[in-house]
Amino acid sequence: MRVTCLAPPLLVLASLGCAGPGPGPPSEASLAPSAQPPEVAGARAPATAAEASTKPAPADAKKAVADPPPADPDACGTAPKGMVCIPGGPAIVGSDTDLPSEKPRHRVEVSTFYLDQRETTNAEYEACEKDGHCKKRDLVLPLYEPFLVPDLPATPISYSRARQYCAWAGKRLPTEAEWEKAARGAMEARRYPWGDAEPSCDKAQIQGCAPLTPKPVGSFAPSAFGLYDMAGNGYEWVNDWSSACYEGCPKACGDACKGLDPAGPCGGAPDCQGSGKRLLKGGSWYWGPEANRASFRRAEPPEAPHRFGVRCASSTTSLATYPPLAITDPLPRPADPTPPSAEELAVFRSIPLDEEVDKLPLCERTDDYAHCKDPSSYVVSNELEQYVWEPYLKNLGGAFAGVGADQGLSFAAAARSRWVWIFDYDPAVVRLHGILAVLVKAFDTRAGFLSALRDSDGERAFAALDQAYENPDDRRAIRFVFRDIRPTLAARYALQADDPKSATFGWLRTDEAYSYIRLLMSQGRVHVTPGNLLTDKAMPAIAAAARKLGVPVRVFYPSNADDQWELTGRYHENVAGLPMDDRSVVIRSIYARGERQVKGQAQWIYFVDGGLREQEKHRRGYRRIASFMEDSFATDNPLLRVAGLPGKGR
């Protein structure tokens, strides 16, 4: 393979950091990518994902998240069992004529979603308790005995129990806008679920109706969309934090309750400064007509001990129950890709160079990684249990996008990714990929590659690099880097090749994995470029290229970077903009702080998040990655948690 900074752009490594002409030993600056690094000729750069380093960057922090395209009003799939589809489109929420908290009446847009046809019953919640996912209810007997009949709405359910139950069922809590749209019939804007007629005991179980307790769910005629008991019977939690009104009063909800898919203050995230109560809707058997209005908003502390209930929602037709389909019904191995066309390669490589990454200062503090870069270079990963992700990556296909060193090769090999985009703001990591691209091309077997790294003097590896780099200054710079990192690479890669923790995971663990990565490189299906998670260069361009290629991003890997800073508007938009589907996953490590620490184990929690669930959290503006783990499932490995992955349902 030949590499020259003067050659036409024949390859997919966007920058090897060609050194400028100048005598003397290469400085740190000379090892960084040049201001406008050209693409280089030769072998295809390997896929890589991020080391578990802190890798953020500067951000236009206040930029709003782009909304997804408006839903097709008829975009209903087959609703999961026991749920009904609420078609996407406009809806009226609020009221101008009732309580101040309901003002003003206004129009919102709500994407297609699915809602439980009936309230959750005691029998259903008890199943979650027995499964160990839901906290047992605090039951004061004999006071609660009349309320514990199996087909009555489950009570008493706090907000956290409601959220836990919905997660166990593979669902989530509805937003207030979703719930109210379903109750009022969208643009019909009914006052009550059945219409404008005042409540009575033949329409709903409300105050004064025998037997002065809830009735079995579904005891009354269905209302809009075929839903039961959207008024009376049991109060139902929604996910929104409370607000004094929608607009026009102190502490109004404002923009968070407007537009497309409003989710209330703080997007409903686990923590919301200035908000201490969550909302309930629908009234109950204990309350009179006013509380049964669809626009009525009751605010209560999340752990309020009252007789509240729950009804769950889902954004998709596939429910995220555990174990997920990745474990119970793994995907078959896809066929090897064939060489792409010139047009496909041009689209694949159309990622602009992010010249700003070279200008980032090194971080001097450990509490502010969003505006600087980690002074350490991670040419090998410090995530030593990456093998735990393998079952959730296996045979996903599609595209891989992520940051970091060689671990991305392992993720791409496990997923059998068809296209691999790697971007990183560390010039040493970008240059590492250039070295790996040369060596993988030069050595056609895994044994040959590993042997060349282990040579006492690295003669064969240096010879391959010398042959690849024609320019003496480039050759000298790359030799300097490789001489420095070769012992580290040789030691770590030897461990990867014979890792006792897994017989199959890792691009150097099996001959098959190495051959697949080499195939991707030889076909030009790996692109490496300087890039930053927090800017508008690499990630939006990758999203656009994936759409043009008609391929979903099935694996996104930010390492632990986004656990190091408060999430920015730009980053929300970058992740929400990736073309994902219900098989897409986000894999990341999260530092095991406080209660997340596992005694005697590694420093990381390994997290797998369903891609669509992840994007929903970003659209809602969650501020901290740790909050993405709310209601995640524990697995057999104490270091691994998963959430939002499609399962078989309950």
N, C-alpha and C positions, 0 to 999 in steps of 0.2 A: 504494500500500500504506500502511496506517495501523498505527503501532505505539504502543501506550500501555500503561504499567505498570498501568493500572486496568482494562484491557479483560479480558473473559473469555479463558481460554486457548484461542485458536483456532489457534495456530501451533505449529511444532515447534522453534523456537529456545527452549531452556529458559531462557536468560537472556541479555539484552543488557546486563546490568549497569546497571539503571536507577539514576540518581543520586538521592540524597536531596535534600530541599529545602534550602537553605542558600545563602547568598550567597558571592561570591568565586570565583576561578578554581578549577577542579576539581583536587583533589589526587590523588596516586597512589591513595590509599585510596578516594576517591570514584569512581575509574574501575574499581574492582574490583566484581564482582557483589555485590549486597546479600546480607545473611545468608539471606534466603529469597526469591530472585529468582523472580517469577512467570513463567509462560509468556506469550508475547506474541502479538498478532494480526498478521497480514500474510502476507508470502510465506514460503515454506519455506526453512529455513536450508540452506546448501550442505553437501555432504559435505566433510570435510577430513581429511587425515591429518597425521601429525606432521612438523614440521620436523625437520631433523637436529640438534635441540638436545638438551641433556641434560635430560630431563623425567621424573624419578622422583618419589617422595614417601614419606611415612612408612609404616611397615608393621608389621603384627603378625607379625614375622619368623619366629616359631617355629611358626606354625600348620601342622598337618599337611595334606598334599595329599589331597583327597577322592579315594577310589578310584573308578574307573569302575564302572558296575553289573556284577555278576557275569555272566560270559558264559553264554549258552545252551549247555548241553552238546552240543546238536546243531547248533550254528551253524557248520557247515563249508560254505564255498563250494567252488567248483571249484579244486582245488589247482593252483598253477603247475606247469608241466612239470618233471618230475624231483623233485617234492616231495610230501609226504603231509600231510594235515591231522591235527593233534592236537587233538581236541575240548576245548573249555573245561570246567573242572570241577576237582574235588579231586584231589590226588595225595599220595603218601607219599614223603618224601625223608629221607635220613639213616639212621643205624643206631645201635642201643643196644648192639650186641654186638661191634662191630669197633673200629676205631681211634678215639682220642679226638677227632680232627678231624671225625669223621662224626656225633658225638653232638650232640643227641639225635635219635632218629627222631621226625618230626613231620609234621603235615598242612599243606599249603599249597593255595592256589587258583591255578590258572593259566588265563588266558584262552586262547581258541582261537588257535592259531598254526600255521604250516606249517614243516616241517623237510625238508631235503634227504634223499631216500631213501638216497643213498649218499654216501660221503666224496668230497670234491673230489679229482679226479685230477690227475696231472702235466699231461696235455693241457689240462685246463681252466685250470689256473693259468698255463700258458705262454701261453694266449690273452690273459690279463689282462696279462702281462708285455709281450707284443707290442703291446698296445693302449696301453701307456705309463702305465697306472694303477697297476699293481703293481710294487713294487720287485723287481728280479731277485734270485734266491736266491744265497746264498753257497755255491757248490758246490765241494767239495774232490774233485777227480778224481785217480785213478780210484775213490776210495773210494765215491763216490755213484753210480757208473754202474749198479749193480744195482737202485738205487732209482728210476731215472728212466724206467722203462718207462711209456708213455703212460697205461695203464689202472690203474697202481698209485696208491695214495693219495699226494697231493702232499706231499713233504718236501724239505728242512727248511723249515717254515713257522713264523716267529716270530708272536707275538701281533699285532704291527702289520701284518704281511703278511696274516695271516688276516682281520683287520678290513678291510684294503684290498680283498682279493679279494671278500669278501661285499658290500661297498659297490658294487664294479664290477658284480657280478652282480645288483644291485638288492635285496640282502637285508641281513642283519645277522648278528652272532654270536648264538647262543642264550644265554639265561641258564642258570645251573646248574640252577635249578628246572625250566625247560623241558626241558633235555636229560635230566635224571633222570626226569622224568615220562614222556618218550617211551621211555627205555630200560627202565623198570620196569613199563610198562603201567599207569600212573596208580595207581589204588587196588589193583591186583593186587600192587603192591610187590614185584615179583620181585627176587631177589637178583642174578641175572644177566639179561641181556635175554631169554634163552630159558626161564628158570625158575630153580629152585633147584638143579638138577643141577650138579655141579662142572665147570669148563671142561675141554675136551679138544680135540684137534686136528680133530675132526669138527664142532665147534661154532664155533670161532673160531681165527684165526691168532694164537697166543700163543707164549710162550717154549718153545723146543725143537721147534717144528713146522716140518717142511721146507716151503720151502727156506731157512729161517732168514732170511727177508726178508718184507716184506709180500706179500700176494697181490692179484691184481686185485680191485677193489672189487666187492662182490656175489657173492663166491665161495661164501658159506655161505647156509644157509636164512634167510629173513627172520624177525625177531622181532616184538615187539609193534608194532602199527600198520604192519606191512609194511616196517620199516626194516632195512637191512643193516649189518653190521659195527659195531654199537653196543658191542661188546667186542672187544678185540684189533685187529690190523691196524695202525691208526694212532691215536695219542693225538689228542684233539680239544680245541682251545681253546674255552672258553666266555668270556663277557664279564665274569664276576664277578671282583672282587679277592678274594684269599684271606683266610681268617680262621682262628683257631686251632680253633674249633668253632662250632656254631650257637648254643649257649647253655650257660652253666654253667662257663665257664672264663675266665681272663684273655684279653682281646682277642677275645671272642666276637663273632659277627656280630650277634646280638640281633635287634631288630625289623626290620633290613634283610633278614633271611632268613625273615620270617614273612608271613602274611596273603596278600593278593592280589598276584600277579605280583611276588614278591620278586626284587630284582636285586642283592643283596649289598651290601657296604660302598660307600658313596658312590654307590649306584645304578649302579655300573659306569662312572662318569664318567672322563674321561681322567686326571684327577689325584685322588689320594685320600691325604690326609695320614695317615701311619702305615701305609700299605699299599704294599708294593713288589713283590708277586707276583700274578700272575693264575692262574686255575685251569684245569686240563685234566681231561678225563674219558675213561673207557673203556679205559684200558690200551693195550697195543700188542703187536706181534709179539715185542718184546724182553723183555716183562715177564710174570711168572707170574700164577697165578690171582687172587691178592689184588688186584692192580691192575685186574683185569677186573670186579670188583664194580661195580654201577651206582652205589653210594653212595661209592666211593673218590674221594678228592680229592687231586690232585697240584698243588702250588703251585710255580710257576717264575717267574723274572723275565721280563717281557714280551719281551725280546729274546734269550731263551735260544737257543743255537745247536743245539739237539738236533733229532732227526728227528720233529718234531711235525707234525700235520695239522690239517684244518679241515672242518667241516660247517656250512652256513649255515641261517639261519631267516628267516622273514618274518611280520610281524603281519597282512598282508593278502594277498589273492589277486592284486593288481596289484604287479608288481615295479618298483622305482624305478631303472630303468636309464637311461643317458644315450645319446642325447638323449631328453628326456621327450616324452610325447604332446602337450604344449603346443606343441612345435616341429614334431613329425612329423605330428600329426593335430589341428590346432587346432579348437576348438569352433566350431560355426556361430553366427552372431549371433542372439541371442534377440530375440523381438518386444518392442516397447516395452510397458512395464507399463500397465495400465489403472488408473483411479482406485481407490484402496482404499476399503473400507467404513469406516463410522464405528467399528465394532468393531475392525477391524484397526488403524486409527490410534490408538485408545485403548491397545491392547496395545503398539504401536510406541513410544508416548510415555511408557510407564510406567516411566521411568528416574528414580529418586529423585535429587534434587539432593544433591551431596556438599558439605555446608556446611563440611567440614573443610579444603577446599583453600584457603579464604581465610585460614586460620590458620597456614599453613605459613611458617616463616621463610625468608628468602633465604639461599642458601648463601654461606658465607664461605671455604670450602675447596673445592678441585677434586677431592678424593679421597673425598668423602662426600656423594653426591647422593641418598641414599636417605631422608634425614630432613629435607630442605629442598628449595627449588626454585631453579632457575637464575635468577640475577638479570637475565639478558638475556631480552627478549621477541623471539620469532622469528615475526614477522608474514609473513615470506617464508622459504622453505626455503633452507638452505645445502647441500642435496644436489643438485648440479648435473647429475648423470648419471642422473636417475630414469628416463629413457627406456629404460635397459637392462632395466627390469622389464616393459616393455610386453608382450612375447610371452608372458610367464608369467601375465599378468593377463587377456589378451584374451578377452572373452566368457564369463568365468566365471559371471556372474550371481550369484545368491544375495545375501548381505548383506555390507556392508563395515563394519568396526569399527576405529577407530584414533584417533590423537591428532593435534593440530597444526594448521597453517595450511592454505593453499588446495591443497596438493598432493593431499590426499585427494579433491578434486574430479577431479583427473586420474586417480587410481587408479579411482575409481568410474566415470568415463567409459570408461576402457579395459575394465574388467570388465563394464560395463553392469550394475552392481549394482542390485538391486531396492529395497533398503533401505539407508540409510546412517546409521550412528551415529558421531558425533564427540564426543569428550570431551577436555578439557584442563584442567590446573590453572592455566594462565596466563590471568588475566582479559582481558589485551589480545588474546589469541588468540580467546577466546570472543566478545569484542566485535567483532573483525574479522569473524567469521561473521555477526553481526547486520548489519553494514554490507554485506557481500557479498549477503546475502539480499535486502536492500532494492534494491540496484543491479541485480542480475540480474533481479529482478521488473520493475524500471522500464524496462530496456532489452532489447528482445526479440531483438536481434541481437548477435553478438560484436563487430562493428564499432562498433555504438552504445555498447556497454559500454566498450570500449577508448577510444573518442573522448571519452566523458564524463570518464574519468580523466585524459586528456591535456589537457583544457581548461586554458588558462593560469590561470584562477581557480577551476576546478572547479565553475563555477556550476551546471551541470545536475545534477551528482552531489549537490551540497549541497541543491539544490531537492528532489531525490527524497528525501533523508534528512529534510529539514524537513517534507515532506508526510507521511512515515511516522511521525514522532515528534510527537505532539500536546502532550505535557507540556513546558513551556519548559525545565525543568531537565534533562530527558532529552535534549532537542534540543541544549542547550548542551554537555552532556557528550559526546554523540556527535560533534558538530561539532569539539570540541577534539581528540578522538582522530583523526578522519578528516583534519583539517588536518595533523596531525603525520605520519601514515603515507602520505598520498596520493602524495607524490613517489616514495617507495620502491615502492609498489604499481604506480604507472604505469610506472616504469622496468622492474621485473621482469616485469610482465605483458606489456609490449611485447616483451621478449625471448622469453617463452614463446610468444607468438603467431607468432613468426617464427624459431623455433629451427632452425638448420641441421642439428643433430644428428639430428632426427627430423621426418618430414613428417606424422606422425599423432598423436604422443603429446602429451597435455596438454589440459586442459579449455578452454584458450584457443587451441589450435593449429589447430583446425578448426571450421567452423560446426556440423558434426554433433555434435561433442563438447559445445560450448556449449549447443546446443539440448537435448541429452539431460540435462545437469545442470539446465537450466531446467525441463524436464519433471518431473524428480524433485522439484524444489522446489515446483512448482505443484501437485503431487499430495500434498504433505505427507510425502514419503518420505525427508526428511533431518532428523535430530534432532541438535541441538548442545547440550551441557550441560557445566557445570563437572564435572570428574571426574578421577580419579587411578588410574593403573595399579596402585597398591599397596594399595588399600583394598577393602573389601567392598561398595562402592556401585555404581559404574557398570558394571564388567565382569560381575559376577554377574547384574545386572538385564538387561543386554543379552543375555546367554546365555539367560535365562528368557524374554525377549520373543521372541527368535529361535525358540526351541522352540515357543512358543505359535503363532507365525506359520507354523510348519512350514518354515522356511527355514534352510539351512546358512549359517554364516559362511564365505564363500569367500575373503575377504581380511581378514587382521588385520595392522595396521601400528603397531608401537610406536616407530617411528623408530629412533634409536640410544639411546633412554632406558635400555633394560634392559642395555645394554653398559656402563653407568656404575656399577652396583652389584652386589653379590653378590645373587643371586636369592633371594627370600624365599618362605616357605611360602605366604603369601597370594597372591603373584604366580603361583607354580606352580599354585595352585588356580584362579585366575582364568583362566589360559590353558587349562589342562586342561579347564575347564568349558564352553568354547565349543562349540557344536554344529558340528563340522566333518565333512567327508567326504573321499574320496580325491582330490578336485579342489581342496580348500582349500589355500591357501598363506599363509605368513607372510613378509612382506617387511620387511626392516630394513637399516639401515646400521650398519656396525661400524667403529669407528675403526681406521685402518690403522697399527697400532703395529708396530715392530720388523720382523720378517720378513714381516709382512702388507703392508708398504708397497710400492707400485708406483712405481718411480723415474720422476719427472717427471709423475706423475698426481695425481689428487685425493686428499683425505685419507680417503675412505671406501672400504670394501669393501661392495659391494651384494650382499646375500644373499637368496636365495629358498629357503625351507625348506618341505617338504611339511607340511601342517597336522597330519596324523596322526603323522608322525615327530616333529614339534615337541612335540605333546602327550605322546608317550611319554617324551621326555627330561624334560619337566616332572614327570611322574608319578614318574620315577626320582630326582628331586631334584637334577639337575645344578645346580651353583652359579654357573657363569659362562657367559654367552652365547657367548663365543668357542669354548667346547668344543662347541657345537652344530654348528660347521663341520667337525668331524672327519669325514674321509672324504667331504667334499663334492667335487663335480666342478668342475674348471676349465672355463671356456667360452672362446669366441673373444675375448671382451672380458676383459682382465686384471683389470678391476675387479669382475667379476661371478662369483659362485660359486652353485651350486645343489645341493640335496640332497633326497632323499625324495620326488621327483616321479614319478608313475607313468609307465612307459615301455613299450616293446613286448617287453621281455625280451631275453635273449641267444639 
